[in-house]
Amino acid sequence: MNYHALIDTLMVELSALALDRYKFFSASIESPPLAEHLARTKLRLPLINGPGMYEVTAESLVGPLKPAFRIAQWLGEEYPTVLWHHGNAERPFDFRWFSTTSFKRIFIGSREPVQANLIVLAAPFHRRSLKTYSEQLRDLAKFAAMLAVSVRLVDDLTGYCKRSTNNRVMVSGISLGGWVTNIHRAFFNTADSYVPLLAGAALGDIFTRSVYRKLTGRLARASPDELRAVLNFEREFARIQANNVFPLLARHDQIIRFDRQRICYGNRRIITLEKGHLTASLVPGALRRHILRQLERLTRAQ
């Protein structure tokens, strides 16, 4: 095991000790599949009036959930828009100077401003404490509902941006946000470009085959087929033939396993970092360059 893989493994083992009884799906693994969650999730955007944070209430299969979004930069209707979704357990609206959130590190942590409108999303359960987040995700149905709500918010914001600017929209995110990115492409495909970082379409593999299974409860570990049936969306993803997805994976990632997830992209080119999951997330310059290359490509295509 190399350095990058070892860091992933140690991080997960320490997290498993900290979570104790709050492990993923330790209370229940009963859940409809992602497709049903998506079909039965409803939300309505608030009146949008310039930069700032906006609260949203969504109706889901597990009851009302509260995602949010923040228009962090609005340059104008003539610019493309990037919808960014954060990673697991982040507090995505924390832009303070000592913050380590992915949006801050990738988009506003550089002297070179991004020439695009920037909207950052917050999934349900992600604006309070880590304990609150962990408590909620003891149920597989709540995890699936959280994903569905984020995907629906992506879709509504995509529609809003296309109606209000008549310009192109890129959806991107890291880890959890990468999964949201790919789920939106698989089931809606209404954005112009998808840039998933550290994600694929076999989401169940994380909790059944990767080192991350140590963070799942005993019940979930004993029921891998049930988890895959709820979380995987490979068939839906493969049905989309458009050349509009530009993935980035890490070869030594012990959570988003490279050899398993690269299959989901078929023959498409995959940008590969010689990193693990954690060490890849700690090189925002490389992640930023990949996003900006696709943003330039998108701008040229307008």
PABA-898727 format. One line per field, with one value per atom (N, C-alpha, C): x negated, y negated, z; residue in three letters; atom name. Coordinates in steps of 0.1 Angstrom, whole numbers, plus 2048, in hexadecimal, padded with zeros to 3 digits. Layout:
// PABA-898727
c1: [X:...] .
c2: [Y:...] .
c3: [Z:...] .
residu: [ALA:...] .
atome: [CA:...] .
***
This chain:
// PABA-898727
c1: [7F8:800:7F7:7FA:7F1:7F6:7EF:7F1:7FF:804:811:81C:81B:825:825:819:818:81F:81E:824:834:839:847:84C:844:847:847:83D:83C:847:84A:855:862:865:872:872:866:866:868:862:864:872:878:886:88F:88C:895:895:889:889:891:890:897:8A6:8AB:8B9:8C0:8B9:8BF:8CD:8D8:8E5:8EC:8E5:8EB:8E6:8E3:8DE:8E9:8E5:8EF:8F8:905:90F:910:90B:90B:919:922:930:939:938:941:93B:93D:939:945:951:95D:95E:95F:960:964:96D:96F:962:961:955:954:949:947:951:954:95E:96B:970:97D:97B:970:96E:96F:968:968:975:97D:98A:994:992:99B:996:98B:986:98A:98F:994:98E:98A:986:989:989:98C:981:97B:971:977:971:976:973:979:976:967:961:952:950:948:946:937:92E:920:918:90C:903:908:905:909:90E:912:916:925:92A:938:93B:945:94A:955:956:960:966:973:979:97D:979:97C:985:98E:996:990:98D:986:98E:989:98F:98D:984:982:987:98F:994:98D:990:98A:97B:973:965:961:956:952:944:944:937:936:92B:92A:920:91F:915:911:905:8FF:8FA:8FE:8F9:8EC:8E1:8D4:8CE:8D1:8CC:8D5:8D9:8E2:8DC:8D6:8CF:8D8:8E3:8ED:8F2:8FD:904:8FB:8F1:8E9:8DE:8DD:8D3:8DA:8D3:8D8:8D9:8E1:8E3:8DE:8D6:8D2:8DA:8E1:8E7:8DE:8DA:8D0:8D7:8D4:8D9:8CE:8CE:8C4:8C2:8B8:8B5:8BC:8BA:8C0:8BC:8C7:8C5:8BE:8BE:8B9:8C4:8BF:8C8:8C6:8CD:8C9:8C9:8D0:8D1:8C7:8BD:8B3:8A8:8A7:89D:893:892:889:87A:871:863:85D:861:85B:863:86E:877:870:873:86D:878:883:88E:889:88E:889:88C:898:89B:891:88E:884:876:872:864:863:86D:86C:870:87A:880:87B:87A:877:869:862:855:84A:84D:843:843:838:838:83F:840:846:855:85E:86C:872:87C:882:88C:88B:894:8A1:8A9:8B6:8BE:8CB:8D4:8D2:8D1:8CF:8DA:8E0:8EA:8E6:8E5:8E2:8EE:8F0:8FB:8F8:902:900:90B:906:910:916:922:928:91E:91F:917:909:905:8F7:8F4:8FD:8FB:8FB:8FC:8FB:8EF:8EF:8E4:8E2:8D6:8D3:8DB:8DE:8E6:8F5:8FA:907:908:8FE:8FC:8FB:8F3:8F1:8FE:905:912:91C:91D:927:924:917:913:912:917:918:923:92B:936:932:932:92F:939:945:94F:94C:947:944:938:92E:923:927:930:935:93D:945:94E:945:93A:931:92B:927:922:92C:938:943:947:947:94A:93F:932:927:928:92B:92D:938:943:94F:94B:944:940:937:92D:925:92E:938:940:948:94E:955:94C:940:937:932:930:92C:937:943:94E:94F:94E:94E:943:937:92C:92E:933:935:940:94A:955:951:949:946:93A:931:925:923:92B:92A:91B:914:906:904:8F8:8F4:8F2:8F5:8F4:8EB:8E1:8D9:8DD:8DE:8E0:8D3:8CF:8C2:8C3:8BB:8BA:8B0:8AC:8A2:8A8:8A4:8A8:8B7:8BE:8CC:8D2:8CC:8D0:8CE:8C4:8C2:8CD:8D1:8DD:8E9:8EC:8F7:8F6:8EB:8E8:8EC:8E7:8EA:8F8:8FE:90D:915:912:91A:918:90C:90A:912:912:918:927:92E:93C:942:93A:940:938:92B:922:926:92A:92E:923:918:90D:905:8FB:8F3:8E7:8E2:8D5:8D5:8CF:8CE:8C0:8BB:8AD:8AD:8AF:8AE:8A0:89D:890:891:889:889:897:89D:8AA:8AC:8B5:8B9:8C8:8CC:8DB:8DE:8D4:8D6:8D5:8DF:8DE:8DE:8E5:8E6:8D8:8CF:8C2:8BA:8BD:8B6:8B9:8C6:8CA:8C9:8C6:8C6:8B8:8B0:8A3:897:898:88D:88A:87F:87B:886:88E:899:8A3:8A4:8AE:8AC:8A0:89E:8A6:8AB:8B4:8C2:8C6:8D4:8D7:8E4:8E8:8E8:8E9:8E9:8F4:900:90B:908:902:8FF:8F4:8EA:8DF:8E4:8EF:8F4:8FE:900:90A:905:8FA:8F4:8FD:905:90D:918:91E:928:923:917:911:90E:909:906:913:91E:92B:930:92E:933:92A:91D:914:90D:90B:905:90E:908:910:908:900:8F8:900:90B:912:918:91D:923:917:90C:901:8FC:8FB:8F6:8FF:90C:915:913:90D:90A:8FE:900:8F5:8EE:8F4:8EE:8E0:8D7:8C9:8C8:8CE:8CF:8CA:8C3:8BE:8AF:8A8:899:894:892:88F:881:87F:871:872:868:867:859:857:84A:847:83B:837:836:832:830:83B:846:852:858:858:85D:86C:872:881:888:884:88A:880:882:877:876:86A:867:86C:867:86A:879:880:88F:896:893:89B:897:88B:888:890:895:89D:8AA:8AF:8BB:8BB:8AF:8AD:8AA:8AA:8A8:89B:89B:88E:88B:892:890:882:87C:86F:871:869:869:85C:85D:851:84E:841:83E:832:835:82A:824:817:810:810:81D:820:82A:82C:837:843:84E:859:856:850:84D:842:838:82D:831:83A:83F:847:84F:857:84E:842:839:830:833:82C:836:83B:846:841:834:830:832:830:832:841:849:858:85D:858:85C:858:84C:848:851:855:85E:86B:871:87E:87C:872:870:86E:867:866:874:87C:889:892:890:897:893:886:882:888:888:88E:89D:8A4:8B2:8B4:8AC:8AD:8AA:8A1:89E:8AA:8B1:8BC:8C9:8C9:8D5:8D7] .
c2: [80C:800:7F4:7EB:7DF:7D4:7C9:7BE:7B8:7B6:7B0:7BA:7C7:7D0:7D2:7D1:7D3:7C7:7BB:7B0:7B1:7B6:7B9:7C3:7CE:7D8:7D3:7CC:7C7:7BD:7B4:7AB:7B2:7BC:7C4:7CB:7D1:7D8:7CF:7C3:7B9:7B4:7B2:7AE:7B8:7C5:7D0:7D0:7CD:7CC:7C1:7B6:7AA:7AB:7B2:7B3:7BC:7C7:7D0:7D5:7D2:7D6:7CE:7C4:7BB:7BF:7CC:7D0:7CF:7CE:7CE:7DA:7D7:7E1:7EC:7E8:7F1:7F3:7EA:7EC:7F3:7F0:7F5:7F5:800:800:801:7FF:7FF:7F2:7F2:7E6:7EA:7E2:7E3:7DF:7E3:7E0:7D1:7CD:7BE:7B9:7C1:7BC:7B9:7C0:7BD:7B1:7B0:7A4:797:798:78C:789:793:791:78B:78D:789:77E:777:76C:75F:756:749:73D:733:726:71B:70F:703:6F8:6F3:6E8:6DC:6D5:6C8:6BD:6B2:6A6:6A3:6A3:6A0:692:68B:67D:67A:67F:67C:685:682:68A:68B:696:698:6A7:6AA:6B8:6B9:6C4:6C7:6D4:6D4:6E0:6E7:6F4:6FB:706:708:714:71E:72A:735:73F:745:750:75D:766:772:77E:78A:796:798:790:791:784:77C:770:764:758:74B:74B:747:745:737:732:724:723:723:720:710:70C:6FD:6FB:6EF:6EB:6DD:6DA:6CD:6C8:6BD:6B7:6AF:6B5:6B0:6A5:6A7:69D:69C:690:68F:684:688:67F:679:681:67C:686:683:68D:692:68B:68F:69A:69D:6A7:6B4:6BF:6CC:6CD:6D7:6D9:6E6:6E6:6F3:6F6:701:706:70F:70C:714:71B:728:72F:735:732:735:745:748:756:75A:766:76C:764:761:75B:74D:746:738:72F:723:718:70E:70F:709:6FA:6F3:6E5:6DE:6E5:6E0:6DB:6CE:6C8:6C0:6C2:6BB:6BE:6B6:6B7:6C5:6CA:6D7:6E3:6E1:6EB:6F4:701:70B:711:70A:710:710:71A:71C:710:70A:6FE:6F3:6F0:6E6:6E9:6F5:6F9:6F9:6FD:6FF:6F2:6EB:6E0:6D2:6D0:6C3:6C3:6CE:6CE:6CB:6C5:6C2:6B3:6AE:69F:69D:6A8:6A6:6A9:69F:6A2:6AA:6B2:6BB:6B2:6B3:6AB:6B3:6B4:6BA:6B6:6B7:6B6:6C2:6C1:6CC:6CD:6D9:6DC:6E9:6E8:6F4:6F9:706:70C:712:713:71A:725:732:73D:73C:742:744:74A:746:74B:745:73C:738:72A:724:717:716:722:722:72A:731:738:746:74B:758:763:761:76A:76B:75F:75F:766:764:76A:77A:77E:78C:793:78C:791:794:78A:78B:797:799:7A3:7B1:7B4:7C1:7C9:7C2:7C8:7C7:7D2:7D1:7C8:7C9:7C1:7B2:7AD:79F:79B:7A4:7A2:7A1:7AA:7AA:79D:799:78D:781:781:775:773:77E:77E:779:77E:77B:76C:767:758:750:753:74C:74C:758:759:751:751:749:73A:736:728:724:72D:72B:729:731:731:724:720:713:707:707:6FC:6FC:708:708:702:706:700:6F1:6EC:6DE:6D7:6DC:6D5:6D5:6DF:6E0:6D6:6D5:6CB:6BD:6BA:6AC:6A7:6B0:6AB:6B0:6BA:6C0:6C4:6C8:6CC:6DA:6DE:6EC:6EE:6FB:6FF:70B:70A:715:719:726:72C:733:731:737:739:742:744:74F:750:759:763:770:77B:77B:778:778:76F:764:75B:761:769:770:77A:781:78A:783:777:76F:76B:767:763:76E:77A:785:78A:78A:78D:784:777:76D:770:773:777:783:78D:79A:799:790:790:784:779:76D:768:767:763:756:74C:73F:735:737:72E:730:727:728:730:730:736:73C:748:74E:751:74C:74E:755:762:769:76B:768:76A:775:780:78B:791:795:79C:7A4:7AD:7B5:7B7:7C3:7C6:7D3:7D9:7E5:7E0:7D9:7D3:7DD:7E8:7F2:7F9:7F8:7FE:7F8:7EB:7E4:7EB:7EE:7F4:803:80A:818:81E:817:81D:815:808:7FF:7FF:7F9:7F8:7F0:7E9:7E1:7E9:7F6:7FF:800:7FC:7FC:7F1:7E8:7DD:7E1:7EC:7F1:7FA:7FA:803:811:81A:828:82D:827:82B:828:81D:819:822:825:82E:83C:840:84D:84E:842:841:839:83D:835:834:83F:83F:834:833:829:81B:818:80B:808:811:80F:80D:814:812:804:7FE:7F1:7E6:7E8:7DD:7DD:7E8:7E9:7E3:7DC:7D7:7D8:7E3:7E5:7E6:7ED:7EF:7E2:7DA:7CD:7C4:7C4:7BC:7C0:7CD:7D2:7CF:7CD:7CA:7BC:7B3:7A6:7A6:7A4:7A5:798:78D:780:77F:778:776:76A:76B:75F:761:76C:76F:770:76A:768:76C:779:77D:77C:77B:77B:785:78F:799:799:7A0:7A1:7B0:7B3:7C1:7CA:7C3:7CB:7C8:7C3:7C0:7CD:7CE:7DA:7DA:7CE:7CC:7CD:7C4:7C4:7CC:7DA:7E2:7E0:7DD:7DA:7E4:7F1:7FB:7FE:7FC:7FF:7F3:7E7:7DC:7D8:7DA:7D6:7DE:7EA:7F2:7EA:7E2:7DB:7D1:7CD:7C2:7C8:7D5:7DB:7D7:7D3:7CF:7C0:7B9:7AB:7A8:79E:79A:796:79C:799:792:786:780:787:78C:794:78D:78C:787:793:792:79D:79A:79A:797:7A1:79F:7A6:79C:7A0:798:78B:78C:781:778:77E:776:770:775:76F:762:763:758:74C:750:745:73F:741:73A:732:728:720:71A:718:712:71C:729:732:734:733:734:728:71C:710:710:714:714:71D:728:731:72B:724:71D:712:70A:6FF:703:70E:713:716:71C:71F:713:709:6FD:6F5:6F5:6EF:6F6:703:70A:707:706:702:6F4:6EB:6DD:6DC:6E4:6E4:6E9:6F3:6F9:6F0:6E5:6DD:6D6] .
c3: [800:800:800:7F6:7F5:7FF:7FF:808:807:7FA:7F8:7FD:7FA:7FE:80E:813:822:829:824:82A:82A:81E:81D:828:829:832:841:844:852:855:84B:84D:850:849:84A:858:85C:868:874:874:87E:87F:873:872:878:875:87A:88A:890:89E:8A3:89C:8A1:89F:895:892:89C:8A0:8A9:8A4:8AC:8A8:89D:898:88E:880:87E:871:866:85A:84F:84F:84E:84C:858:863:86F:875:872:877:86D:860:856:848:841:833:82A:82F:827:81F:812:80A:7FC:7F6:7E7:7E0:7D3:7CC:7C9:7C4:7C1:7B8:7AD:7A3:7A9:7B3:7B9:7C2:7C9:7D1:7C8:7BD:7B4:7AF:7AB:7A5:7AF:7BC:7C6:7CF:7CB:7D2:7CA:7D2:7CC:7D4:7CD:7D3:7CA:7D0:7C8:7CC:7C2:7C5:7CA:7D4:7D8:7CE:7D0:7C7:7C8:7BD:7BC:7B9:7C1:7BE:7C1:7B9:7BA:7C3:7C5:7CE:7DC:7E3:7F0:7F2:7FF:802:801:7FD:7FB:801:80A:810:807:808:800:809:807:80E:803:805:7FB:802:7FA:7FF:7FA:803:7FF:805:802:807:816:81C:82A:831:82A:830:82B:831:82C:82F:825:827:822:827:825:81E:811:80B:80A:804:802:7F6:7F2:7E8:7EA:7E6:7E7:7DA:7D5:7C9:7CE:7CC:7D1:7C7:7BB:7B1:7A5:7A1:795:78D:782:779:76E:76B:761:758:751:749:73E:73A:72E:732:73F:744:747:745:749:758:75D:76B:76F:77B:781:78D:78E:79A:7A1:7AD:7B4:7C0:7C2:7CD:7D5:7E2:7EC:7EE:7F5:7F9:806:80A:816:823:82B:838:838:82C:82C:831:835:837:82C:821:814:814:81D:81C:826:82B:833:82B:829:820:828:836:83E:83A:83D:838:83C:848:84C:847:840:83B:831:832:828:81F:81E:815:806:7FF:7F1:7E8:7EA:7E1:7E4:7F0:7F3:7EE:7F0:7EB:7DC:7D5:7C7:7BF:7C4:7BC:7C1:7CE:7D3:7DA:7DA:7E0:7D7:7CB:7C1:7BE:7BA:7B6:7A8:7A0:793:795:793:795:789:78D:783:77B:76E:765:763:76D:76C:778:777:782:78B:798:7A1:7AB:7AC:7B5:7BD:7CA:7D2:7D9:7D9:7DF:7ED:7F5:802:803:805:806:814:815:822:82C:839:844:845:83C:83B:840:847:84C:85B:862:870:874:87F:884:87D:87E:879:880:88D:894:88E:88B:885:878:870:863:865:86E:870:875:87E:883:878:86F:864:85B:858:84E:854:85F:864:85C:854:84C:83E:836:828:821:824:81D:81E:82A:82B:823:821:819:80A:806:7F8:7F6:800:7FF:7FE:806:805:7F7:7F1:7E3:7DA:7DB:7D2:7D3:7DF:7E1:7DA:7DC:7D6:7C7:7C2:7B3:7AE:7B5:7B1:7B1:7BB:7BC:7B1:7AD:7A2:795:794:788:787:792:792:790:796:793:785:77F:771:768:76B:763:765:772:775:76D:76D:767:758:752:743:73F:748:744:746:751:754:74D:748:742:733:730:722:720:72A:729:72E:72D:730:73F:743:751:753:75C:760:76E:770:77D:781:78D:792:7A1:7A6:7B4:7B7:7C4:7C8:7D2:7D0:7D8:7D9:7E4:7E5:7D9:7D7:7CD:7BF:7BD:7B0:7AE:7B8:7B7:7B3:7B9:7B6:7A7:7A3:795:78B:78E:785:786:791:792:78A:78B:783:774:770:761:75E:766:763:762:76B:76B:765:763:75D:751:752:747:741:749:744:744:74A:74A:73D:73A:72E:730:73D:740:74E:750:75D:760:76C:770:77E:77E:78B:790:79C:7A2:7AC:7AB:7B4:7B6:7AB:7AC:79F:7A0:794:794:791:791:799:79F:7A7:7B6:7BA:7C8:7D3:7D1:7DB:7DE:7D4:7D6:7E2:7E4:7F0:7FD:7FF:80C:80C:801:801:7FE:7F7:7F3:7F6:7F8:7FB:80A:80D:81B:823:81C:823:829:825:82C:83B:840:84E:855:84D:853:852:84D:84C:858:85B:867:863:86D:86B:862:863:85B:84C:849:83B:836:83E:839:836:83C:83A:82E:828:81E:812:80C:801:7F5:7F1:7E6:7E7:7F3:7F6:7F4:7F9:7F7:7E8:7E1:7D3:7CB:7CF:7C8:7CA:7D5:7D8:7D2:7D2:7CF:7C2:7BC:7AF:7A4:79A:78F:782:781:775:768:768:75C:757:760:75C:756:75D:759:74B:749:73C:730:733:728:722:72A:725:71C:70F:705:702:707:705:70A:702:706:70F:71B:723:732:734:741:741:74A:74A:758:75B:769:76D:77A:780:78B:78B:795:79B:7A6:7AC:7AC:7A7:7A4:7B1:7BC:7C9:7D3:7CE:7D6:7DC:7E9:7F0:7F3:7F0:7F2:7E5:7DC:7CE:7C6:7C6:7C1:7B2:7AE:7A0:796:798:78E:78D:798:798:792:795:790:782:77D:770:765:769:760:75C:766:764:758:755:74B:73D:73B:72E:729:71C:715:717:71F:720:727:724:72A:739:741:750:753:759:75F:76C:76D:778:780:78D:796:79D:79F:7A6:7B5:7BA:7C8:7CE:7DB:7E1:7E2:7E9:7EA:7F2:7FD:805:7FF:7FA:7F5:7E8:7E0:7D4:7D8:7E3:7E7:7EC:7EF:7F5:7EA:7DD:7D3:7CB:7D1:7CA:7BD:7BB:7AE:7A3:7A5:79A:797:7A2:7A0:799:79D:796:787:784:776:76E:773:76C:769:773:772:768:769:760:752:74F:742:73C:743:73E:73D:746:745:738:735:729:71D:71D:712:711:71C:71C:716:71A:715:706:701:6F3:6EB:6F1:6EA:6E9:6F0:6F0:6E3] .
residu: [MET:MET:MET:ASN:ASN:ASN:TYR:TYR:TYR:HIS:HIS:HIS:ALA:ALA:ALA:LEU:LEU:LEU:ILE:ILE:ILE:ASP:ASP:ASP:THR:THR:THR:LEU:LEU:LEU:MET:MET:MET:VAL:VAL:VAL:GLU:GLU:GLU:LEU:LEU:LEU:SER:SER:SER:ALA:ALA:ALA:LEU:LEU:LEU:ALA:ALA:ALA:LEU:LEU:LEU:ASP:ASP:ASP:ARG:ARG:ARG:TYR:TYR:TYR:LYS:LYS:LYS:PHE:PHE:PHE:PHE:PHE:PHE:SER:SER:SER:ALA:ALA:ALA:SER:SER:SER:ILE:ILE:ILE:GLU:GLU:GLU:SER:SER:SER:PRO:PRO:PRO:PRO:PRO:PRO:LEU:LEU:LEU:ALA:ALA:ALA:GLU:GLU:GLU:HIS:HIS:HIS:LEU:LEU:LEU:ALA:ALA:ALA:ARG:ARG:ARG:THR:THR:THR:LYS:LYS:LYS:LEU:LEU:LEU:ARG:ARG:ARG:LEU:LEU:LEU:PRO:PRO:PRO:LEU:LEU:LEU:ILE:ILE:ILE:ASN:ASN:ASN:GLY:GLY:GLY:PRO:PRO:PRO:GLY:GLY:GLY:MET:MET:MET:TYR:TYR:TYR:GLU:GLU:GLU:VAL:VAL:VAL:THR:THR:THR:ALA:ALA:ALA:GLU:GLU:GLU:SER:SER:SER:LEU:LEU:LEU:VAL:VAL:VAL:GLY:GLY:GLY:PRO:PRO:PRO:LEU:LEU:LEU:LYS:LYS:LYS:PRO:PRO:PRO:ALA:ALA:ALA:PHE:PHE:PHE:ARG:ARG:ARG:ILE:ILE:ILE:ALA:ALA:ALA:GLN:GLN:GLN:TRP:TRP:TRP:LEU:LEU:LEU:GLY:GLY:GLY:GLU:GLU:GLU:GLU:GLU:GLU:TYR:TYR:TYR:PRO:PRO:PRO:THR:THR:THR:VAL:VAL:VAL:LEU:LEU:LEU:TRP:TRP:TRP:HIS:HIS:HIS:HIS:HIS:HIS:GLY:GLY:GLY:ASN:ASN:ASN:ALA:ALA:ALA:GLU:GLU:GLU:ARG:ARG:ARG:PRO:PRO:PRO:PHE:PHE:PHE:ASP:ASP:ASP:PHE:PHE:PHE:ARG:ARG:ARG:TRP:TRP:TRP:PHE:PHE:PHE:SER:SER:SER:THR:THR:THR:THR:THR:THR:SER:SER:SER:PHE:PHE:PHE:LYS:LYS:LYS:ARG:ARG:ARG:ILE:ILE:ILE:PHE:PHE:PHE:ILE:ILE:ILE:GLY:GLY:GLY:SER:SER:SER:ARG:ARG:ARG:GLU:GLU:GLU:PRO:PRO:PRO:VAL:VAL:VAL:GLN:GLN:GLN:ALA:ALA:ALA:ASN:ASN:ASN:LEU:LEU:LEU:ILE:ILE:ILE:VAL:VAL:VAL:LEU:LEU:LEU:ALA:ALA:ALA:ALA:ALA:ALA:PRO:PRO:PRO:PHE:PHE:PHE:HIS:HIS:HIS:ARG:ARG:ARG:ARG:ARG:ARG:SER:SER:SER:LEU:LEU:LEU:LYS:LYS:LYS:THR:THR:THR:TYR:TYR:TYR:SER:SER:SER:GLU:GLU:GLU:GLN:GLN:GLN:LEU:LEU:LEU:ARG:ARG:ARG:ASP:ASP:ASP:LEU:LEU:LEU:ALA:ALA:ALA:LYS:LYS:LYS:PHE:PHE:PHE:ALA:ALA:ALA:ALA:ALA:ALA:MET:MET:MET:LEU:LEU:LEU:ALA:ALA:ALA:VAL:VAL:VAL:SER:SER:SER:VAL:VAL:VAL:ARG:ARG:ARG:LEU:LEU:LEU:VAL:VAL:VAL:ASP:ASP:ASP:ASP:ASP:ASP:LEU:LEU:LEU:THR:THR:THR:GLY:GLY:GLY:TYR:TYR:TYR:CYS:CYS:CYS:LYS:LYS:LYS:ARG:ARG:ARG:SER:SER:SER:THR:THR:THR:ASN:ASN:ASN:ASN:ASN:ASN:ARG:ARG:ARG:VAL:VAL:VAL:MET:MET:MET:VAL:VAL:VAL:SER:SER:SER:GLY:GLY:GLY:ILE:ILE:ILE:SER:SER:SER:LEU:LEU:LEU:GLY:GLY:GLY:GLY:GLY:GLY:TRP:TRP:TRP:VAL:VAL:VAL:THR:THR:THR:ASN:ASN:ASN:ILE:ILE:ILE:HIS:HIS:HIS:ARG:ARG:ARG:ALA:ALA:ALA:PHE:PHE:PHE:PHE:PHE:PHE:ASN:ASN:ASN:THR:THR:THR:ALA:ALA:ALA:ASP:ASP:ASP:SER:SER:SER:TYR:TYR:TYR:VAL:VAL:VAL:PRO:PRO:PRO:LEU:LEU:LEU:LEU:LEU:LEU:ALA:ALA:ALA:GLY:GLY:GLY:ALA:ALA:ALA:ALA:ALA:ALA:LEU:LEU:LEU:GLY:GLY:GLY:ASP:ASP:ASP:ILE:ILE:ILE:PHE:PHE:PHE:THR:THR:THR:ARG:ARG:ARG:SER:SER:SER:VAL:VAL:VAL:TYR:TYR:TYR:ARG:ARG:ARG:LYS:LYS:LYS:LEU:LEU:LEU:THR:THR:THR:GLY:GLY:GLY:ARG:ARG:ARG:LEU:LEU:LEU:ALA:ALA:ALA:ARG:ARG:ARG:ALA:ALA:ALA:SER:SER:SER:PRO:PRO:PRO:ASP:ASP:ASP:GLU:GLU:GLU:LEU:LEU:LEU:ARG:ARG:ARG:ALA:ALA:ALA:VAL:VAL:VAL:LEU:LEU:LEU:ASN:ASN:ASN:PHE:PHE:PHE:GLU:GLU:GLU:ARG:ARG:ARG:GLU:GLU:GLU:PHE:PHE:PHE:ALA:ALA:ALA:ARG:ARG:ARG:ILE:ILE:ILE:GLN:GLN:GLN:ALA:ALA:ALA:ASN:ASN:ASN:ASN:ASN:ASN:VAL:VAL:VAL:PHE:PHE:PHE:PRO:PRO:PRO:LEU:LEU:LEU:LEU:LEU:LEU:ALA:ALA:ALA:ARG:ARG:ARG:HIS:HIS:HIS:ASP:ASP:ASP:GLN:GLN:GLN:ILE:ILE:ILE:ILE:ILE:ILE:ARG:ARG:ARG:PHE:PHE:PHE:ASP:ASP:ASP:ARG:ARG:ARG:GLN:GLN:GLN:ARG:ARG:ARG:ILE:ILE:ILE:CYS:CYS:CYS:TYR:TYR:TYR:GLY:GLY:GLY:ASN:ASN:ASN:ARG:ARG:ARG:ARG:ARG:ARG:ILE:ILE:ILE:ILE:ILE:ILE:THR:THR:THR:LEU:LEU:LEU:GLU:GLU:GLU:LYS:LYS:LYS:GLY:GLY:GLY:HIS:HIS:HIS:LEU:LEU:LEU:THR:THR:THR:ALA:ALA:ALA:SER:SER:SER:LEU:LEU:LEU:VAL:VAL:VAL:PRO:PRO:PRO:GLY:GLY:GLY:ALA:ALA:ALA:LEU:LEU:LEU:ARG:ARG:ARG:ARG:ARG:ARG:HIS:HIS:HIS:ILE:ILE:ILE:LEU:LEU:LEU:ARG:ARG:ARG:GLN:GLN:GLN:LEU:LEU:LEU:GLU:GLU:GLU:ARG:ARG:ARG:LEU:LEU:LEU:THR:THR:THR:ARG:ARG:ARG:ALA:ALA:ALA:GLN:GLN:GLN] .
atome: [N:CA:C:N:CA:C:N:CA:C:N:CA:C:N:CA:C:N:CA:C:N:CA:C:N:CA:C:N:CA:C:N:CA:C:N:CA:C:N:CA:C:N:CA:C:N:CA:C:N:CA:C:N:CA:C:N:CA:C:N:CA:C:N:CA:C:N:CA:C:N:CA:C:N:CA:C:N:CA:C:N:CA:C:N:CA:C:N:CA:C:N:CA:C:N:CA:C:N:CA:C:N:CA:C:N:CA:C:N:CA:C:N:CA:C:N:CA:C:N:CA:C:N:CA:C:N:CA:C:N:CA:C:N:CA:C:N:CA:C:N:CA:C:N:CA:C:N:CA:C:N:CA:C:N:CA:C:N:CA:C:N:CA:C:N:CA:C:N:CA:C:N:CA:C:N:CA:C:N:CA:C:N:CA:C:N:CA:C:N:CA:C:N:CA:C:N:CA:C:N:CA:C:N:CA:C:N:CA:C:N:CA:C:N:CA:C:N:CA:C:N:CA:C:N:CA:C:N:CA:C:N:CA:C:N:CA:C:N:CA:C:N:CA:C:N:CA:C:N:CA:C:N:CA:C:N:CA:C:N:CA:C:N:CA:C:N:CA:C:N:CA:C:N:CA:C:N:CA:C:N:CA:C:N:CA:C:N:CA:C:N:CA:C:N:CA:C:N:CA:C:N:CA:C:N:CA:C:N:CA:C:N:CA:C:N:CA:C:N:CA:C:N:CA:C:N:CA:C:N:CA:C:N:CA:C:N:CA:C:N:CA:C:N:CA:C:N:CA:C:N:CA:C:N:CA:C:N:CA:C:N:CA:C:N:CA:C:N:CA:C:N:CA:C:N:CA:C:N:CA:C:N:CA:C:N:CA:C:N:CA:C:N:CA:C:N:CA:C:N:CA:C:N:CA:C:N:CA:C:N:CA:C:N:CA:C:N:CA:C:N:CA:C:N:CA:C:N:CA:C:N:CA:C:N:CA:C:N:CA:C:N:CA:C:N:CA:C:N:CA:C:N:CA:C:N:CA:C:N:CA:C:N:CA:C:N:CA:C:N:CA:C:N:CA:C:N:CA:C:N:CA:C:N:CA:C:N:CA:C:N:CA:C:N:CA:C:N:CA:C:N:CA:C:N:CA:C:N:CA:C:N:CA:C:N:CA:C:N:CA:C:N:CA:C:N:CA:C:N:CA:C:N:CA:C:N:CA:C:N:CA:C:N:CA:C:N:CA:C:N:CA:C:N:CA:C:N:CA:C:N:CA:C:N:CA:C:N:CA:C:N:CA:C:N:CA:C:N:CA:C:N:CA:C:N:CA:C:N:CA:C:N:CA:C:N:CA:C:N:CA:C:N:CA:C:N:CA:C:N:CA:C:N:CA:C:N:CA:C:N:CA:C:N:CA:C:N:CA:C:N:CA:C:N:CA:C:N:CA:C:N:CA:C:N:CA:C:N:CA:C:N:CA:C:N:CA:C:N:CA:C:N:CA:C:N:CA:C:N:CA:C:N:CA:C:N:CA:C:N:CA:C:N:CA:C:N:CA:C:N:CA:C:N:CA:C:N:CA:C:N:CA:C:N:CA:C:N:CA:C:N:CA:C:N:CA:C:N:CA:C:N:CA:C:N:CA:C:N:CA:C:N:CA:C:N:CA:C:N:CA:C:N:CA:C:N:CA:C:N:CA:C:N:CA:C:N:CA:C:N:CA:C:N:CA:C:N:CA:C:N:CA:C:N:CA:C:N:CA:C:N:CA:C:N:CA:C:N:CA:C:N:CA:C:N:CA:C:N:CA:C:N:CA:C:N:CA:C:N:CA:C:N:CA:C:N:CA:C:N:CA:C:N:CA:C:N:CA:C:N:CA:C:N:CA:C:N:CA:C:N:CA:C:N:CA:C:N:CA:C:N:CA:C:N:CA:C:N:CA:C:N:CA:C:N:CA:C:N:CA:C:N:CA:C:N:CA:C:N:CA:C:N:CA:C:N:CA:C:N:CA:C:N:CA:C:N:CA:C:N:CA:C:N:CA:C:N:CA:C:N:CA:C:N:CA:C:N:CA:C:N:CA:C:N:CA:C:N:CA:C:N:CA:C:N:CA:C:N:CA:C:N:CA:C:N:CA:C:N:CA:C:N:CA:C:N:CA:C:N:CA:C:N:CA:C:N:CA:C:N:CA:C:N:CA:C:N:CA:C:N:CA:C:N:CA:C:N:CA:C:N:CA:C:N:CA:C:N:CA:C:N:CA:C:N:CA:C:N:CA:C:N:CA:C:N:CA:C:N:CA:C:N:CA:C:N:CA:C:N:CA:C:N:CA:C:N:CA:C:N:CA:C:N:CA:C:N:CA:C:N:CA:C:N:CA:C] .
***
